[in-house]
């Protein structure tokens, strides 16, 4: 059968069947190209292109069916119907964000319905997992011996769990309100550490004093971890405050005793020797937690020779300070009987081994003897940095000796000794690693010490050891104990 042609040669289509077919094909291609599920339904919810096909509402069940019916009713009324529901696809549970709107006829009346369903499974499952983790967090928070809390990604507290009815914590502590409860002396540092953790997305840990129910302040150990979504973005912070006031004050008491013991163990007066100028300086770390076992010592033998020792007990607190005092006494006692560098180190090693059996303590040390008649210094090391020599012409020489830590030496193998000639105008500088690693960069620490030894102001100071430390630290606090012993050889 041949169709008739119009005036311009196109097939006549008086009922629009051909145009409708083209439109249907276009709509079908459009729907296939979308990642969303797009349905065109009649006003009863059946596919508009099918006769007697299944009702779209039948794909939903239970509360999801109720939500779908409400969305269809909203669309028929000319409004937008929305809901999120569960509808399996190919045997798998799928969550969908559904939007239903009316397709209007030429007179503006709803003629069909456009339903767009977007896969929301990943988002919904993530929310459900987050809800589960929040519930686990609440259960865990109630069981922990402290106060647990959460904060948003920006670090503002949004929930606190586990405080008593009489606690100063409460709704006023949310947001940044908790900072008002932090001791004035701790607030700035606490905020800096917290903001740094937020910016870097790294775990947070701090100790600070917080106002308590009795109006006093108690030390808190605070830790927080970031919680991330599947994409790696931080969705919240989960933290805990644990009262450690008793432990902290006991620790402070021990550290004060250790500091007093260490100060009492260091020589208050250095020996006098013709044409030899000695000075020393000790600086504790920037907190009591770093008080340890750095020491120096200088004493004369009966034959006029000068013994110089320096070392560092690898530990902190009272145990390290006690071991340091024992090492110094052992080296002094042996020097009277057998004044040889290795004999002094062996005696120190025996002392550390005795203490290490109880406290697992080790130490580094350097021991040397200056002979004023030969103008020479002979020394050996047990894992300690060698001295730095400034020659009369201003040149610098470093000495690095192999050596085993005190507490690990084999007494049958004598350690190498080094002898250095010291003509007038020479100087030796002995340091502990607290100064070498003051900038947390060993190479930089060595460069700074060498530069200080070339600085005229250092040698012009009343105490060259103190001036050298000041030069190297350049205004920064010492993060670890620092001990420095300087010997200048004259005539002055």
C-alpha positions in Angstrom: 0.0 0.0 0.0 1.4 3.4 -1.0 0.9 6.4 1.2 0.0 9.7 -0.3 2.5 12.6 -0.3 2.1 16.1 0.9 2.8 19.3 -1.1 6.5 19.1 -0.5 6.8 15.4 -1.0 6.6 14.3 2.6 4.2 11.4 3.5 0.9 12.8 4.7 0.4 12.0 8.5 -3.1 13.4 9.3 -3.3 11.6 12.7 0.3 12.3 13.8 1.2 8.6 14.0 4.5 9.0 12.3 5.5 12.0 14.5 4.4 10.1 17.6 6.6 7.1 16.6 9.6 9.4 16.1 9.0 11.0 19.5 8.6 7.7 21.2 11.9 6.5 19.7 13.7 9.7 20.8 12.3 9.4 24.4 13.4 5.7 24.5 16.9 6.6 23.4 17.0 9.4 26.0 15.9 7.1 28.7 18.5 4.5 27.7 21.3 7.1 27.7 20.6 8.1 31.3 22.2 6.4 34.3 19.0 7.0 36.2 15.8 4.8 35.8 13.3 7.0 33.9 9.7 5.9 33.6 6.8 7.6 31.9 3.6 6.5 33.5 -0.1 7.1 33.1 -1.9 8.8 35.9 -2.6 5.4 37.5 1.1 4.5 37.6 1.2 2.1 34.7 3.7 2.4 31.9 2.3 4.8 29.3 3.6 2.8 26.4 2.2 -0.5 27.5 -1.3 -1.8 27.5 -2.2 -3.9 30.5 1.4 -3.7 31.8 2.4 -4.0 35.5 1.6 -1.1 37.7 4.9 0.7 38.7 3.5 0.8 42.3 3.6 -3.0 42.4 7.4 -2.9 42.5 7.3 -1.5 45.9 6.2 -3.2 49.2 5.5 -2.3 52.8 6.3 1.3 53.8 8.1 1.8 50.5 4.7 1.1 48.7 3.0 3.7 50.9 5.7 6.3 50.1 5.4 5.5 46.4 1.6 6.0 46.4 2.0 9.3 48.2 4.6 10.5 45.6 2.3 9.5 42.7 -0.6 11.3 44.3 1.5 14.4 44.7 2.5 14.3 41.1 -1.1 13.8 39.9 -2.0 16.9 41.9 0.6 18.9 40.0 3.2 18.9 42.8 6.6 17.1 43.1 6.6 13.8 45.0 9.8 12.5 46.5 10.9 9.6 48.6 13.8 7.2 49.2 12.9 3.6 49.1 14.2 0.0 48.8 13.4 -1.9 45.6 15.4 -5.0 44.6 17.1 -5.2 41.2 18.3 -8.4 39.8 18.1 -10.1 43.2 20.1 -7.3 44.9 18.7 -4.8 47.4 18.9 -1.3 45.9 18.0 2.0 47.5 16.5 4.7 45.2 16.0 8.4 45.4 12.6 8.8 43.5 11.2 12.0 42.1 7.7 12.0 40.5 6.4 15.0 38.5 3.5 15.6 36.2 3.7 15.9 32.4 1.1 18.5 31.4 -1.1 18.7 28.3 -1.6 21.8 26.2 -4.1 23.1 28.8 -1.8 22.6 31.8 -3.5 19.6 33.2 -1.5 16.6 34.3 -1.6 14.1 31.4 1.2 11.6 32.3 3.8 11.2 35.1 7.5 11.4 34.8 9.3 9.2 37.5 13.1 9.4 37.8 14.8 6.9 40.2 18.4 7.5 41.0 20.5 4.7 42.7 21.2 5.8 46.3 22.4 2.5 47.6 26.0 3.6 48.4 24.9 6.7 50.2 22.1 5.0 52.2 24.4 2.1 53.2 27.1 4.6 54.3 24.5 6.4 56.5 23.4 3.1 58.0 26.9 2.1 58.8 27.6 5.5 60.3 24.4 5.1 62.4 25.7 1.7 63.6 29.1 3.1 64.4 27.5 5.9 66.3 25.5 3.4 68.3 28.6 1.4 69.0 30.4 4.6 70.0 27.6 5.4 72.5 27.8 2.0 74.0 31.6 2.1 74.2 31.5 5.7 75.5 29.2 4.6 78.3 31.5 1.8 79.3 34.8 3.8 79.2 36.2 5.3 82.4 36.1 8.8 81.1 34.2 11.3 79.0 33.7 10.5 75.3 32.7 13.0 72.7 32.3 13.7 69.0 33.0 16.7 66.9 32.2 17.7 63.4 34.9 17.8 60.6 35.7 21.4 61.6 36.4 20.3 65.2 33.3 21.7 66.9 32.0 19.4 69.6 28.5 18.2 68.9 28.0 15.4 71.5 29.4 14.5 74.9 28.8 11.2 76.7 29.7 9.9 80.1 29.8 13.0 82.4 28.0 12.9 85.7 25.1 15.1 86.6 27.4 17.3 88.7 30.0 17.7 86.0 30.8 21.1 84.6 30.5 19.6 81.2 27.2 20.0 79.5 25.5 21.7 76.5 27.6 24.8 77.1 30.7 22.8 76.4 29.6 22.0 72.8 31.1 23.9 69.9 34.2 25.6 71.3 32.7 26.0 74.8 34.9 23.3 76.2 37.9 25.6 75.8 36.5 27.9 78.6 37.0 25.0 81.0 40.7 24.5 80.1 43.3 26.1 82.4 44.4 29.6 81.3 48.0 28.4 81.1 47.1 25.4 78.9 44.4 26.9 76.6 46.6 28.4 73.8 48.8 25.3 73.4 45.8 23.0 73.5 44.0 24.9 70.8 47.1 25.0 68.6 47.5 21.2 68.9 43.8 20.5 68.2 43.7 22.8 65.2 46.9 21.2 63.8 45.3 17.8 64.0 42.1 19.0 62.3 44.1 20.6 59.5 46.2 17.5 58.9 43.5 14.9 59.6 45.9 13.1 62.0 45.2 11.6 65.4 45.1 14.1 68.3 46.7 13.6 71.7 47.2 16.2 74.5 47.3 16.6 78.2 45.9 19.7 79.9 44.2 20.8 83.0 40.4 21.1 83.0 38.0 22.6 85.5 36.4 20.0 87.8 33.2 20.0 89.9 35.0 21.2 93.0 36.3 24.3 91.3 39.8 23.1 91.0 41.7 21.8 87.9 42.5 18.2 87.1 44.8 16.8 84.4 43.2 15.2 81.5 44.7 12.8 78.8 42.7 13.6 75.6 42.9 11.5 72.5 40.8 11.7 69.3 40.7 10.0 66.0 39.1 11.1 62.7 36.3 8.9 61.3 36.2 8.8 57.5 33.6 7.9 54.9 34.4 5.5 52.0 35.9 8.3 50.0 38.3 9.2 52.7 36.7 12.4 53.8 36.5 13.1 57.6 32.9 13.0 58.7 33.5 13.4 62.4 36.0 13.2 65.2 35.6 10.7 68.1 37.5 11.4 71.3 37.9 10.5 74.9 39.0 12.5 78.0 40.5 10.4 80.8 41.3 11.8 84.2 45.0 11.3 84.8 45.4 13.8 87.6 46.8 11.5 90.2 49.2 9.8 87.8 50.4 13.2 86.4 51.0 14.7 89.8 52.9 11.5 90.9 55.0 11.8 87.7 55.7 15.5 88.4 56.9 14.6 91.9 59.2 11.9 90.6 60.6 14.3 87.9 61.3 17.0 90.5 63.2 14.5 92.6 65.1 13.4 89.4 65.9 17.0 88.6 67.2 17.7 92.1 69.3 14.5 92.1 70.7 15.3 88.7 71.7 18.9 89.7 73.3 17.5 92.9 75.2 15.0 90.9 76.8 17.5 88.5 80.0 19.1 89.7 79.4 22.6 91.2 83.1 23.6 90.8 85.4 22.5 88.1 89.1 21.8 88.8 91.8 24.4 88.3 94.8 23.5 86.3 97.5 25.9 85.0 96.9 27.0 81.4 93.6 25.0 81.2 90.3 26.8 81.4 87.2 24.6 82.0 83.6 25.6 81.8 80.3 23.6 81.5 76.6 24.1 81.1 73.6 21.9 81.6 70.1 22.7 80.4 67.1 20.4 81.0 64.6 19.8 78.2 61.6 22.0 77.6 59.4 19.9 79.9 59.8 17.8 83.0 59.1 14.8 80.9 62.5 15.2 79.3 64.6 15.2 82.5 67.0 12.4 82.1 70.6 11.3 82.7 72.9 13.7 80.8 76.1 14.4 82.7 79.6 15.8 82.5 82.5 15.5 85.0 86.0 16.8 85.4 88.5 15.9 88.2 92.3 15.8 88.8 94.4 12.7 89.4 97.2 12.7 92.0 99.8 12.9 89.2 98.3 16.2 87.9 96.5 14.7 84.9 92.9 15.8 84.2 90.0 13.4 83.7 87.1 14.5 81.5 83.9 12.5 81.1 80.5 13.1 79.5 77.6 10.8 78.8 73.9 10.3 78.5 71.7 7.6 80.1 69.1 6.4 77.6 66.1 7.0 79.6 64.1 9.6 81.5 63.1 10.3 85.1 64.3 9.1 88.4 65.8 5.8 87.2 68.0 7.6 84.6 69.1 10.2 87.1 70.1 7.5 89.7 72.0 5.5 87.1 73.8 8.7 85.9 75.0 9.4 89.5 76.2 5.8 89.9 78.2 5.9 86.6 80.0 9.1 87.6 80.9 7.7 90.9 82.1 4.4 89.4 84.3 6.2 86.9 85.8 8.4 89.6 86.6 5.5 91.8 88.3 3.4 89.1 90.3 6.4 87.8 92.1 6.5 91.1 93.3 3.0 90.7 93.6 2.5 86.9 93.5 5.8 85.1 92.9 4.6 81.5 89.9 5.6 79.4 88.8 2.0 78.7 89.1 1.1 82.4 86.7 3.9 83.2 84.2 2.8 80.5 84.4 -0.8 81.7 83.5 0.3 85.2 80.6 2.3 83.9 79.5 -0.6 81.8 79.4 -2.9 84.9 77.3 -0.3 86.7 74.8 0.0 83.9 74.6 -3.7 83.6 73.6 -4.0 87.2 70.9 -1.3 86.8 69.8 -2.6 83.4 68.8 -5.9 84.9 66.0 -4.0 86.8 65.2 -1.1 84.5 66.5 -2.0 81.0 68.7 1.0 81.0 71.6 1.8 78.7 74.0 4.7 78.3 76.6 6.4 76.1 79.8 7.8 77.5 83.1 9.3 76.6 86.1 9.2 78.9 89.5 10.9 78.4 92.6 12.0 80.2 94.6 15.1 79.5 98.3 15.1 80.2 99.5 18.6 80.8 103.2 17.6 80.4 102.6 16.1 76.9 99.8 18.5 76.1 97.7 15.7 74.7 94.3 14.2 75.4 93.6 10.4 75.1 90.1 9.2 75.0 87.7 6.4 74.2 84.0 6.2 73.6 81.1 3.9 74.4 78.7 5.0 71.7 79.0 8.7 72.5 79.9 11.5 70.0 83.6 12.4 70.1 84.8 15.8 71.0 85.1 18.7 68.5 88.6 20.2 68.3 89.3 23.9 67.5 92.9 24.2 66.5 95.0 27.4 67.2 94.5 28.5 63.5 90.7 28.3 63.9 90.2 25.1 61.9 87.7 22.6 63.2 88.1 18.8 63.4 85.4 16.3 64.5 86.1 12.9 66.0 83.7 10.0 65.5 84.7 6.8 67.3 83.0 3.4 67.1 81.9 2.1 70.5 79.4 -0.1 72.1 76.8 1.3 74.5 77.3 1.0 78.2 75.4 -2.1 79.3 76.3 -3.9 76.1 80.1 -3.9 76.1 82.3 -7.0 75.9 85.0 -6.4 78.5 87.4 -8.7 76.7 87.7 -6.4 73.7 89.4 -3.1 74.4 87.9 -0.1 72.5 90.2 2.0 70.3 91.6 5.1 71.9 92.5 8.3 70.2 95.2 10.7 71.3 95.0 14.4 70.2 97.8 16.9 70.5 96.7 20.2 72.1 99.1 23.0 71.6 98.3 26.4 73.3 95.2 28.0 71.6 93.4 24.7 71.2 90.0 23.9 72.6 87.9 20.8 73.0 84.1 20.8 73.1 82.1 17.8 74.4 78.4 17.6 74.0 75.4 15.2 74.5 73.0 14.4 71.7 70.4 16.9 73.1 72.5 19.6 71.4 73.4 17.6 68.3 69.8 16.9 67.6 68.3 20.1 68.9 66.9 20.9 65.5 65.9 17.2 64.9 68.5 17.2 62.1 71.8 15.7 63.0 73.7 17.3 60.1 72.2 20.7 60.9 73.2 20.3 64.6 76.8 19.5 63.6 76.9 22.5 61.3 75.6 24.8 64.0 78.2 23.5 66.6 81.0 24.0 64.1 79.8 27.5 63.3 79.5 28.3 67.0 83.1 27.2 67.5 84.2 29.7 64.9 82.3 32.6 66.4 84.4 35.0 68.4 81.5 35.9 70.7 81.3 32.4 72.0 85.0 32.3 73.1 84.7 35.9 74.5 81.9 34.9 76.8 82.4 34.3 80.5 81.1 30.8 80.0 81.9 29.5 76.6 79.8 26.4 77.1 76.6 28.4 77.8 77.4 30.8 74.9 77.8 27.8 72.6 74.4 26.3 73.6 72.7 29.7 73.1 74.3 30.1 69.7 73.2 26.6 68.5 69.6 26.8 69.9 69.1 30.3 68.4 66.3 31.1 70.7 64.5 27.7 70.4 63.8 25.6 73.5 65.8 22.5 74.1 63.6 19.4 73.4 66.0 17.1 75.3 68.6 17.5 78.0 71.7 19.3 76.9 75.1 18.9 78.6 78.3 20.7 77.3 81.8 20.7 78.6 84.5 23.0 77.2 88.2 22.8 77.8 90.5 25.6 76.5 94.2 25.2 76.6 96.5 28.2 77.2 98.4 30.1 78.1 95.3 32.3 78.4 
